[in-house]
Amino acid sequence: MKTVKINLNSIPKVNSFVSEITKFDSDFDLVSGRYVVDAKSIMGVFSLDLTKAIDLNIHAEDKIDEILEVLKPYIVEA
């Protein structure tokens, strides 16, 4: 598992983020405080406080580099 901080501070950004990660078979969790949601669920993502950076847990053994490349526009720190 790999964890990165991402920023999803606008509706178009959330839409494109969910669109990008649904292309992968791996599981993704967004963690904000004590809340954990499936990052592929647009309703789940919108239920979080998106005014600040949130943790993205990537549950993938392979393709980590490819996933990180796709997520580059959203990552605030690795």
N, CA, C and O atoms as CSV, one atom per row, in Angstrom:
chain,resi,resn,atom,element,x,y,z
A,1,MET,N,N,0.843,-1.186,0.000
A,1,MET,CA,C,0.000,0.000,0.000
A,1,MET,C,C,0.886,1.247,0.000
A,1,MET,O,O,1.936,1.293,0.641
A,2,LYS,N,N,0.432,2.237,-0.730
A,2,LYS,CA,C,1.140,3.526,-0.808
A,2,LYS,C,C,0.135,4.610,-0.430
A,2,LYS,O,O,-1.027,4.555,-0.831
A,3,THR,N,N,0.587,5.594,0.341
A,3,THR,CA,C,-0.274,6.711,0.741
A,3,THR,C,C,0.317,8.016,0.241
A,3,THR,O,O,1.507,8.279,0.415
A,4,VAL,N,N,-0.529,8.837,-0.386
A,4,VAL,CA,C,-0.128,10.162,-0.851
A,4,VAL,C,C,-1.188,11.167,-0.425
A,4,VAL,O,O,-2.346,10.810,-0.204
A,5,LYS,N,N,-0.781,12.426,-0.311
A,5,LYS,CA,C,-1.733,13.503,-0.014
A,5,LYS,C,C,-2.196,14.108,-1.329
A,5,LYS,O,O,-1.390,14.413,-2.209
A,6,ILE,N,N,-3.512,14.276,-1.448
A,6,ILE,CA,C,-4.058,14.867,-2.662
A,6,ILE,C,C,-4.964,16.040,-2.308
A,6,ILE,O,O,-5.418,16.181,-1.172
A,7,ASN,N,N,-5.210,16.870,-3.303
A,7,ASN,CA,C,-6.085,18.017,-3.137
A,7,ASN,C,C,-7.174,17.946,-4.197
A,7,ASN,O,O,-6.887,17.908,-5.394
A,8,LEU,N,N,-8.431,17.928,-3.747
A,8,LEU,CA,C,-9.588,17.884,-4.649
A,8,LEU,C,C,-10.494,19.059,-4.296
A,8,LEU,O,O,-11.581,18.873,-3.749
A,9,ASN,N,N,-10.041,20.267,-4.612
A,9,ASN,CA,C,-10.727,21.468,-4.140
A,9,ASN,C,C,-11.741,22.076,-5.107
A,9,ASN,O,O,-12.148,23.224,-4.926
A,10,SER,N,N,-12.154,21.327,-6.130
A,10,SER,CA,C,-13.192,21.830,-7.032
A,10,SER,C,C,-13.989,20.659,-7.595
A,10,SER,O,O,-13.505,19.528,-7.641
A,11,ILE,N,N,-15.195,20.940,-8.015
A,11,ILE,CA,C,-16.075,19.888,-8.546
A,11,ILE,C,C,-15.479,19.250,-9.803
A,11,ILE,O,O,-15.472,18.023,-9.903
A,12,PRO,N,N,-14.976,20.038,-10.772
A,12,PRO,CA,C,-14.369,19.401,-11.954
A,12,PRO,C,C,-13.162,18.519,-11.591
A,12,PRO,O,O,-12.935,17.481,-12.213
A,13,LYS,N,N,-12.399,18.943,-10.583
A,13,LYS,CA,C,-11.241,18.169,-10.159
A,13,LYS,C,C,-11.673,16.827,-9.567
A,13,LYS,O,O,-11.046,15.802,-9.833
A,14,VAL,N,N,-12.738,16.828,-8.767
A,14,VAL,CA,C,-13.267,15.585,-8.194
A,14,VAL,C,C,-13.754,14.669,-9.312
A,14,VAL,O,O,-13.459,13.474,-9.315
A,15,ASN,N,N,-14.494,15.225,-10.253
A,15,ASN,CA,C,-15.017,14.423,-11.365
A,15,ASN,C,C,-13.896,13.773,-12.175
A,15,ASN,O,O,-13.971,12.586,-12.493
A,16,SER,N,N,-12.870,14.534,-12.506
A,16,SER,CA,C,-11.778,13.973,-13.305
A,16,SER,C,C,-10.965,12.971,-12.487
A,16,SER,O,O,-10.498,11.971,-13.033
A,17,PHE,N,N,-10.787,13.220,-11.185
A,17,PHE,CA,C,-10.057,12.287,-10.317
A,17,PHE,C,C,-10.758,10.933,-10.273
A,17,PHE,O,O,-10.126,9.897,-10.479
A,18,VAL,N,N,-12.061,10.942,-10.006
A,18,VAL,CA,C,-12.814,9.684,-9.932
A,18,VAL,C,C,-12.788,8.978,-11.286
A,18,VAL,O,O,-12.658,7.756,-11.348
A,19,SER,N,N,-12.908,9.736,-12.354
A,19,SER,CA,C,-12.837,9.173,-13.716
A,19,SER,C,C,-11.507,8.463,-13.958
A,19,SER,O,O,-11.474,7.366,-14.516
A,20,GLU,N,N,-10.418,9.093,-13.538
A,20,GLU,CA,C,-9.081,8.526,-13.755
A,20,GLU,C,C,-8.860,7.246,-12.953
A,20,GLU,O,O,-8.344,6.266,-13.491
A,21,ILE,N,N,-9.244,7.239,-11.664
A,21,ILE,CA,C,-8.918,6.063,-10.848
A,21,ILE,C,C,-9.845,4.880,-11.096
A,21,ILE,O,O,-9.491,3.745,-10.778
A,22,THR,N,N,-11.027,5.126,-11.660
A,22,THR,CA,C,-11.907,3.992,-11.946
A,22,THR,C,C,-11.361,3.148,-13.095
A,22,THR,O,O,-11.842,2.038,-13.322
A,23,LYS,N,N,-10.376,3.649,-13.815
A,23,LYS,CA,C,-9.754,2.877,-14.896
A,23,LYS,C,C,-8.847,1.775,-14.361
A,23,LYS,O,O,-8.474,0.864,-15.100
A,24,PHE,N,N,-8.490,1.855,-13.075
A,24,PHE,CA,C,-7.610,0.859,-12.468
A,24,PHE,C,C,-8.412,-0.162,-11.673
A,24,PHE,O,O,-9.446,0.169,-11.092
A,25,ASP,N,N,-7.933,-1.409,-11.648
A,25,ASP,CA,C,-8.600,-2.466,-10.895
A,25,ASP,C,C,-8.301,-2.412,-9.400
A,25,ASP,O,O,-8.984,-3.063,-8.609
A,26,SER,N,N,-7.297,-1.651,-9.009
A,26,SER,CA,C,-6.884,-1.580,-7.610
A,26,SER,C,C,-7.929,-0.852,-6.763
A,26,SER,O,O,-8.804,-0.156,-7.277
A,27,ASP,N,N,-7.806,-1.040,-5.438
A,27,ASP,CA,C,-8.680,-0.334,-4.502
A,27,ASP,C,C,-8.010,0.952,-4.044
A,27,ASP,O,O,-6.792,1.007,-3.869
A,28,PHE,N,N,-8.822,1.985,-3.853
A,28,PHE,CA,C,-8.350,3.291,-3.405
A,28,PHE,C,C,-9.248,3.774,-2.278
A,28,PHE,O,O,-10.472,3.749,-2.405
A,29,ASP,N,N,-8.649,4.214,-1.173
A,29,ASP,CA,C,-9.414,4.773,-0.058
A,29,ASP,C,C,-8.982,6.213,0.180
A,29,ASP,O,O,-7.795,6.534,0.135
A,30,LEU,N,N,-9.960,7.073,0.435
A,30,LEU,CA,C,-9.667,8.438,0.842
A,30,LEU,C,C,-9.903,8.536,2.340
A,30,LEU,O,O,-10.936,8.096,2.844
A,31,VAL,N,N,-8.937,9.117,3.051
A,31,VAL,CA,C,-9.003,9.214,4.506
A,31,VAL,C,C,-8.962,10.684,4.909
A,31,VAL,O,O,-8.010,11.402,4.605
A,32,SER,N,N,-10.012,11.112,5.595
A,32,SER,CA,C,-10.081,12.484,6.096
A,32,SER,C,C,-10.502,12.406,7.562
A,32,SER,O,O,-11.668,12.165,7.876
A,33,GLY,N,N,-9.532,12.614,8.449
A,33,GLY,CA,C,-9.823,12.471,9.882
A,33,GLY,C,C,-10.175,11.032,10.192
A,33,GLY,O,O,-9.387,10.125,9.924
A,34,ARG,N,N,-11.354,10.817,10.756
A,34,ARG,CA,C,-11.762,9.450,11.085
A,34,ARG,C,C,-12.647,8.818,10.004
A,34,ARG,O,O,-13.131,7.698,10.169
A,35,TYR,N,N,-12.851,9.533,8.914
A,35,TYR,CA,C,-13.689,9.033,7.832
A,35,TYR,C,C,-12.845,8.394,6.732
A,35,TYR,O,O,-11.821,8.937,6.318
A,36,VAL,N,N,-13.296,7.233,6.270
A,36,VAL,CA,C,-12.641,6.529,5.166
A,36,VAL,C,C,-13.716,6.208,4.137
A,36,VAL,O,O,-14.733,5.598,4.467
A,37,VAL,N,N,-13.492,6.619,2.886
A,37,VAL,CA,C,-14.462,6.321,1.824
A,37,VAL,C,C,-13.745,5.713,0.629
A,37,VAL,O,O,-12.542,5.897,0.445
A,38,ASP,N,N,-14.501,4.992,-0.173
A,38,ASP,CA,C,-13.997,4.429,-1.422
A,38,ASP,C,C,-13.772,5.594,-2.387
A,38,ASP,O,O,-14.706,6.328,-2.709
A,39,ALA,N,N,-12.539,5.760,-2.841
A,39,ALA,CA,C,-12.216,6.897,-3.708
A,39,ALA,C,C,-12.894,6.790,-5.075
A,39,ALA,O,O,-12.962,7.782,-5.801
A,40,LYS,N,N,-13.394,5.617,-5.436
A,40,LYS,CA,C,-14.088,5.461,-6.714
A,40,LYS,C,C,-15.554,5.861,-6.614
A,40,LYS,O,O,-16.261,5.876,-7.621
A,41,SER,N,N,-16.016,6.185,-5.412
A,41,SER,CA,C,-17.405,6.601,-5.191
A,41,SER,C,C,-17.482,8.126,-5.170
A,41,SER,O,O,-17.000,8.768,-4.237
A,42,ILE,N,N,-18.083,8.688,-6.193
A,42,ILE,CA,C,-18.146,10.149,-6.277
A,42,ILE,C,C,-18.949,10.725,-5.112
A,42,ILE,O,O,-18.623,11.801,-4.610
A,43,MET,N,N,-19.989,10.022,-4.679
A,43,MET,CA,C,-20.778,10.488,-3.529
A,43,MET,C,C,-19.938,10.423,-2.258
A,43,MET,O,O,-20.010,11.315,-1.414
A,44,GLY,N,N,-19.149,9.372,-2.126
A,44,GLY,CA,C,-18.267,9.245,-0.973
A,44,GLY,C,C,-17.250,10.368,-0.924
A,44,GLY,O,O,-17.003,10.942,0.136
A,45,VAL,N,N,-16.660,10.685,-2.067
A,45,VAL,CA,C,-15.664,11.757,-2.135
A,45,VAL,C,C,-16.291,13.088,-1.731
A,45,VAL,O,O,-15.687,13.854,-0.979
A,46,PHE,N,N,-17.492,13.367,-2.221
A,46,PHE,CA,C,-18.146,14.636,-1.898
A,46,PHE,C,C,-18.597,14.707,-0.444
A,46,PHE,O,O,-18.909,15.792,0.046
A,47,SER,N,N,-18.637,13.569,0.258
A,47,SER,CA,C,-19.029,13.582,1.674
A,47,SER,C,C,-17.878,14.031,2.580
A,47,SER,O,O,-18.084,14.277,3.769
A,48,LEU,N,N,-16.670,14.137,2.023
A,48,LEU,CA,C,-15.501,14.531,2.809
A,48,LEU,C,C,-15.303,16.044,2.788
A,48,LEU,O,O,-15.861,16.748,1.947
A,49,ASP,N,N,-14.497,16.525,3.734
A,49,ASP,CA,C,-14.116,17.938,3.756
A,49,ASP,C,C,-13.006,18.133,2.720
A,49,ASP,O,O,-11.860,17.749,2.952
A,50,LEU,N,N,-13.347,18.722,1.594
A,50,LEU,CA,C,-12.403,18.864,0.485
A,50,LEU,C,C,-11.677,20.207,0.496
A,50,LEU,O,O,-10.996,20.549,-0.471
A,51,THR,N,N,-11.814,20.965,1.571
A,51,THR,CA,C,-11.141,22.257,1.650
A,51,THR,C,C,-9.662,22.114,1.993
A,51,THR,O,O,-8.893,23.066,1.857
A,52,LYS,N,N,-9.268,20.925,2.438
A,52,LYS,CA,C,-7.858,20.687,2.757
A,52,LYS,C,C,-7.400,19.381,2.117
A,52,LYS,O,O,-8.214,18.588,1.643
A,53,ALA,N,N,-6.104,19.173,2.111
A,53,ALA,CA,C,-5.545,17.955,1.514
A,53,ALA,C,C,-6.001,16.725,2.301
A,53,ALA,O,O,-6.142,16.768,3.523
A,54,ILE,N,N,-6.228,15.627,1.571
A,54,ILE,CA,C,-6.649,14.381,2.201
A,54,ILE,C,C,-5.722,13.255,1.763
A,54,ILE,O,O,-5.058,13.340,0.730
A,55,ASP,N,N,-5.691,12.201,2.569
A,55,ASP,CA,C,-4.834,11.052,2.267
A,55,ASP,C,C,-5.521,10.108,1.293
A,55,ASP,O,O,-6.709,9.816,1.428
A,56,LEU,N,N,-4.774,9.642,0.324
A,56,LEU,CA,C,-5.241,8.617,-0.603
A,56,LEU,C,C,-4.403,7.377,-0.373
A,56,LEU,O,O,-3.187,7.397,-0.564
A,57,ASN,N,N,-5.055,6.289,0.039
A,57,ASN,CA,C,-4.382,5.001,0.202
A,57,ASN,C,C,-4.579,4.204,-1.076
A,57,ASN,O,O,-5.708,3.947,-1.494
A,58,ILE,N,N,-3.476,3.819,-1.687
A,58,ILE,CA,C,-3.513,3.050,-2.935
A,58,ILE,C,C,-3.161,1.609,-2.589
A,58,ILE,O,O,-2.041,1.321,-2.165
A,59,HIS,N,N,-4.116,0.709,-2.771
A,59,HIS,CA,C,-3.907,-0.706,-2.465
A,59,HIS,C,C,-3.567,-1.442,-3.758
A,59,HIS,O,O,-4.421,-2.087,-4.366
A,60,ALA,N,N,-2.320,-1.333,-4.159
A,60,ALA,CA,C,-1.876,-1.974,-5.403
A,60,ALA,C,C,-0.463,-2.491,-5.215
A,60,ALA,O,O,0.397,-1.800,-4.670
A,61,GLU,N,N,-0.236,-3.691,-5.663
A,61,GLU,CA,C,1.099,-4.275,-5.597
A,61,GLU,C,C,1.909,-3.879,-6.835
A,61,GLU,O,O,3.112,-3.630,-6.759
A,62,ASP,N,N,1.227,-3.828,-7.956
A,62,ASP,CA,C,1.890,-3.460,-9.207
A,62,ASP,C,C,1.239,-2.187,-9.737
A,62,ASP,O,O,0.227,-1.730,-9.204
A,63,LYS,N,N,1.801,-1.638,-10.751
A,63,LYS,CA,C,1.283,-0.428,-11.412
A,63,LYS,C,C,1.312,0.823,-10.539
A,63,LYS,O,O,0.671,1.817,-10.881
A,64,ILE,N,N,2.037,0.802,-9.424
A,64,ILE,CA,C,2.099,1.984,-8.559
A,64,ILE,C,C,2.644,3.186,-9.330
A,64,ILE,O,O,2.101,4.286,-9.228
A,65,ASP,N,N,3.708,2.982,-10.095
A,65,ASP,CA,C,4.300,4.093,-10.852
A,65,ASP,C,C,3.317,4.662,-11.869
A,65,ASP,O,O,3.221,5.877,-12.043
A,66,GLU,N,N,2.592,3.775,-12.535
A,66,GLU,CA,C,1.599,4.206,-13.526
A,66,GLU,C,C,0.464,4.984,-12.847
A,66,GLU,O,O,0.011,6.008,-13.359
A,67,ILE,N,N,0.018,4.493,-11.705
A,67,ILE,CA,C,-1.052,5.166,-10.955
A,67,ILE,C,C,-0.585,6.547,-10.496
A,67,ILE,O,O,-1.314,7.528,-10.642
A,68,LEU,N,N,0.620,6.627,-9.945
A,68,LEU,CA,C,1.141,7.907,-9.465
A,68,LEU,C,C,1.301,8.911,-10.600
A,68,LEU,O,O,1.105,10.110,-10.402
A,69,GLU,N,N,1.657,8.429,-11.782
A,69,GLU,CA,C,1.794,9.301,-12.953
A,69,GLU,C,C,0.435,9.920,-13.311
A,69,GLU,O,O,0.347,11.114,-13.598
A,70,VAL,N,N,-0.609,9.106,-13.293
A,70,VAL,CA,C,-1.959,9.582,-13.612
A,70,VAL,C,C,-2.453,10.561,-12.539
A,70,VAL,O,O,-3.170,11.515,-12.841
A,71,LEU,N,N,-2.064,10.315,-11.295
A,71,LEU,CA,C,-2.547,11.142,-10.180
A,71,LEU,C,C,-1.709,12.393,-9.929
A,71,LEU,O,O,-2.019,13.176,-9.032
A,72,LYS,N,N,-0.664,12.582,-10.706
A,72,LYS,CA,C,0.259,13.716,-10.511
A,72,LYS,C,C,-0.446,15.068,-10.361
A,72,LYS,O,O,-0.049,15.851,-9.498
A,73,PRO,N,N,-1.476,15.377,-11.164
A,73,PRO,CA,C,-2.122,16.698,-11.026
A,73,PRO,C,C,-2.834,16.912,-9.680
A,73,PRO,O,O,-3.119,18.050,-9.307
A,74,TYR,N,N,-3.120,15.824,-8.954
A,74,TYR,CA,C,-3.856,15.918,-7.705
A,74,TYR,C,C,-2.970,15.837,-6.474
A,74,TYR,O,O,-3.376,16.252,-5.389
A,75,ILE,N,N,-1.770,15.310,-6.631
A,75,ILE,CA,C,-0.879,15.068,-5.492
A,75,ILE,C,C,-0.247,16.382,-5.026
A,75,ILE,O,O,0.275,17.157,-5.827
A,76,VAL,N,N,-0.308,16.610,-3.716
A,76,VAL,CA,C,0.318,17.803,-3.151
A,76,VAL,C,C,1.662,17.469,-2.499
A,76,VAL,O,O,2.539,18.327,-2.404
A,77,GLU,N,N,1.819,16.224,-2.053
A,77,GLU,CA,C,3.116,15.748,-1.547
A,77,GLU,C,C,3.131,14.235,-1.587
A,77,GLU,O,O,2.112,13.595,-1.332
A,78,ALA,N,N,4.267,13.665,-1.903
A,78,ALA,CA,C,4.355,12.202,-2.027
A,78,ALA,C,C,4.709,11.577,-0.706
A,78,ALA,O,O,4.828,10.355,-0.613
